[in-house]
Amino acid sequence: MRPILKLYRGYANEQELIVMGHVFKPTTKKDYDFLSKNLRNARSVISMFRIKTQANADVYLVHNDIKIHTKTLVDGYFKFCIPLAQTEDYGWIDYEVSIIYKNETIVTKESYFRPRIGNLGIISDIDDTFLVSYTLNPFKKLYHLLFRNVHSRKVFEDVVPHFQALSSSGRTNVGELNAFFYVSSSEWNLYRFLVLFTEIHKLPKAVLLLKDIKTSLLNFLWSGRGGHNHKFEKIKHILEFYPSLKYVLIGDDSQHDPFLYEAISKIFPLTVKAVYIRQTGEYKKEKVTKILENLETLDISVCYFKNSAQAISHSKKAGLIS
């Protein structure tokens, strides 16, 4: 048995690089099988929430031929925030991190994103924003999480072309993309599932910022729920990390996105350019409508939409996409 080193997509600006991951204790359990169905899928999902993290593990990042050493936190999480030397590298850039276990070096590779100076940054929620999750019905949400594998889960119609258009908006060079983030109340336990889902449906490659990892079956039952302060803090951090960008915030009305986006917009009145909220129920919510009307008084373009075709039309009229 060997410990498991998991890396997540990182990000960088002109001065700083941020990469992160988890270290898990040695285990004989197999990794999540994305092709399993029914009960086998349920067992795989549940096992992701029964993992054991490794506190105070030694972790090494090699950057600019320098080996940088840190240790994991109590929950096995580590994060490197280091100065970035002057470089001409942009886009997705590979990095690697290692741990040492019984004189064996375990190396894992991932990538981080460094955007060229551009116009837009896009921050999107996940559940019921692009991934059909049934957040308003906890039992239905749990059923789909347990008994529907990644290939059976659905994406909302027309959300992919909308996201792809926003990702490439304003970019004239082939392959250059805008900074794209998926910020969610889902936990790090679901990271690989979410990455594979976005790849299957050809959603823009993005940095994922998720909630603290959970390590018990009881916590699994509350997956994706609870306080949303972490989303506020992560979104605030992104806007501070890339202060020159104008942002598009995308969410839904099933939980707290409208309230979070209103607060962010009030703090960054020159930074938020547009707010999109998906309508998840049969009718629009009066509180959400009032929030969006209030944001319009800050000269922020808003769209409360039932389907993504409406959002695409709005983005074209607002000049966000061509």
N, C-alpha and C positions, 0 to 999 in steps of 0.2 A: 504494500500500500504506500501511496505517496500523497502528500498534500496537494491540493488543487489551487492553482493560481489563475484567477479570472481577471481579465482586463476589459475596460470599457473605452469607448471612443472618447478621445480627449479633444482639447481645443486650445488655440493660441491666438494672441493678437501680435502687435509689433514688438512687445516687450516681454511677454510672459507666456509660459507654457503650463498647462494644467492637464495632468493625466491621473487616472484613478483605477481602483480595482478592489478585489477581495482575496483573502487567503483563507482556504477552508482546511480543516483537519483531515488527515488521511482517512480514506473511506473505500469500501469495496462496492459501494452503490454505483450503479450505472447512471450516466448522465441522462437528462430528459430525452425521451424518444418522441420526436415530433410526428412520427408516422403512426404511433399507437392509436387505437380506437377504443371507445367506450370505457370499460373498467380498467384496461391497461393504461389508457391515457390518464384516467383519474389517479391511478397509483403513481404515475410519473409526475403529475402536477403536485400531488401531496408530498412526494419525496423532496421536491424542491424547497419546501417549507420546513423540512426536518433536518436540514444541513447544519453542520457544526462549524462555526468560524474559529479561526486561530488568532488569538490576541497576541500582540507584541512580537509578531513574526518579523524577521529581518527581510527587507525588500530592497532591491537595487535597480536603479534606472541608469542606463548609459546614455549620456547626452554630451555632444561635442567632445567625445573621447574622455569624458570624466565620469567616473562611477559614483553615483549619488546614492546615499544610504538613508533609509528611513525605516520605521517600524509600524505595524498595523495598530489600529485603535482597538478598543475592547471588543467591538463587533467584527473584527477582522478586516475592516475597511482601511485602505490607505489612499493617500492623495499627495502627489508631488506638485507643488506650485514653485516653479523655478524661473529665474530670469532667462529670457530667450536671446541668444546671441544674434547679431545681424545676419540675416540670411535672405536669399532670393527665393526660397522655397515657399510655395503657396499651394492651396488645395489640400487634398488628403495626403498625409505624410506618415510613413511607418515609424513606429517606435517599439522598443522591447523592454521588458521588465523581467527580473529573475529573482528566485529565492533559492536558498541552499538547504537541502535536507539530507542528513547523514552523508555528508561529503559529496552529494550529487547536486549539480546545478540544474534547476528546472527553469526553462525560459519560455515565455509566452509573448507573442507579437500582437499588436493592434495598430490603429492609426489615429492620428489627431487631425483636426481641420484648422487651417489658417487661411482666412479669406483675404483676398486683395481688397483694398479700400473700395467700397461700392455703395450702393444706395439702400439696400434693404437687408433687414434681418427678420426671420420668420420664427415665431415661437408658437407651437401648437400643443394642445392637450392631446391625449390619445383616446381614452374610453369615451365612446359615443360622440367623438369629434371626427375621427376617421375609422376607428375600429368599432363595429357594432357590438355593444357590450351589455345593453339592457340594464344600465345603472339604476333606473327607477324601479326595477323589479329585482330585488336581491336574490331571490330564489332562482329566477331565470338566468341571472348573471352567473351565479354559482354553477348552475347546470351546464352552461356553455363553456365555462372555464374548465370544468372537470371532464365533460363527455364530448367535447368538440375539439379535435386536434387543430393544429395551426392551419392545415389546408382546408378545413371545414369552416373556419371563421370568416366573416364577411367584412368587406369594406363598403362604405357608403358610395352610392353611384355618383360618378363625376368628381369625386374628391381627388382622385389621382391626377387628372389633367390640371385641376386647379392648383394643387401643390407643386406640380412640376413647372407650371408657368410662373409661379411665384419664385421658385428656386432659381430659375434662369433669367428672371426679369432684370433688364438693364445691363445684362452681360453680353458683350459683343464678341468675346473670344470663345471659341468652342471649348467646352469642358470646364469653364469657370462658372462657379455657382455662388449663390448668396449663402450667408450663414443660416443654417436651419437647425432648430432645436425642438425635440419632443420632451416636454416637461409634464410629468404625470404623478398622480398619487399611487400608481402601481409601484410595487417594491422592486428592488434590485433582483429579487428571486426570479422575476419574469423577464429579465433583460434579453436572454437569448431567444425566447419566444417572440418578443416584440421586434427584435432585429430581423428575425427570419420572416415574420409577417410582413414587415415593410418591404423586404427584398422580394418576396413572392408577388406582391402587388405593385412593385416598381414605384413605390413612394420614394421621395427624395432621401438620399443617405443623409442622416442627421446625427447630431450628438444627442444622446438620451440622458436626462437628469431625472432620477427616480427617487423613491422614498427609501428610508433606512431599511436594511434587510431584515426579514423576519425568520425566526429559527424554531418555531413551534407550531404544532397543528392548530392550537387554539388561535394563534395569531392569523393563521391562514384564513379562518372564517371571516376575519375582518379585512381581508385583502382589499386595498384600494379605497378604504373608507377611513374615517377619523379626521383629525385636523388637517387643514390645508395650508398652514403657515409655511411649510417647507416649500410649496410651490411659489408662494409670494417671494420668499427669500431667494430662491433660485432664479426667478425671472428678474428680480431686482439686480442680482449679481450679473446676469447676462448684459443687461442694459448699461451697467457700470463698466463692464469689461470691454464692450464695444460701443463707446459713447458717440461715435460719429455716424452710426447707422440710424435709419428710420425704420421703425418696427411695425410689423403686422402681427397682431395677437389673434389666435384662432382657438375657440373653445366651444362649449355647449352649455345649455341651460339646466342640465340634470343636477348639478351640484353648485359649486361656488365660483366658477370661472368668471361670470359677469362682475361679481363683487371684487374679485382679485384684480381683474383688468381695469376696473374703475379706479381702484386705489393706485395701481401702477401708473395709470395715465395722469392722475393728479400730481404724482411725485415727479413724473417725467413729461411735462406738458409739451415740450418741443421735440420729444423723441418718438412717441407713439403716433403712428400715421393712420392706422386703421384697426378696427376691432370687428371680428366676425364671430357670431354666436349661432350655433346650430340649434334649431328648435327640435326637442326630443319628444314632446308630447303632442297631443292633438291640437292644442291651442297655445298661442304665445302667452308667456307669463307677464303679468302687468308690471311686476317689480323689475324684470329684465328690460322691458320696453322703456321704463322710466330711466333706468341706468344709461341705456344707449342714447336716449334723448339728451340726458345731461352731458354725456361725452361729446355730443355734437356741438354743444356750446363751447367746447374747448377746441373746436375746429378739427375734430377727429372724425374720420369717415367711418360709419358704422353700417353693419348689415346683420339683420336678424333673419335667418333663412331656414327654410324647411328642407331644401335640397341644394346640392352644390352647384347645380346649373345657375341658380339665382346668385350664388356667391361669385361665380365666374363672370356673369354679366355685370355685377357690381364692380368687380376688380377692373374690368375693362373700362367702364365709365369713369372710375376713379383714377385711371392712368397707372394702375399698379402693374398691369400686364397688358400686352399688346394683342 
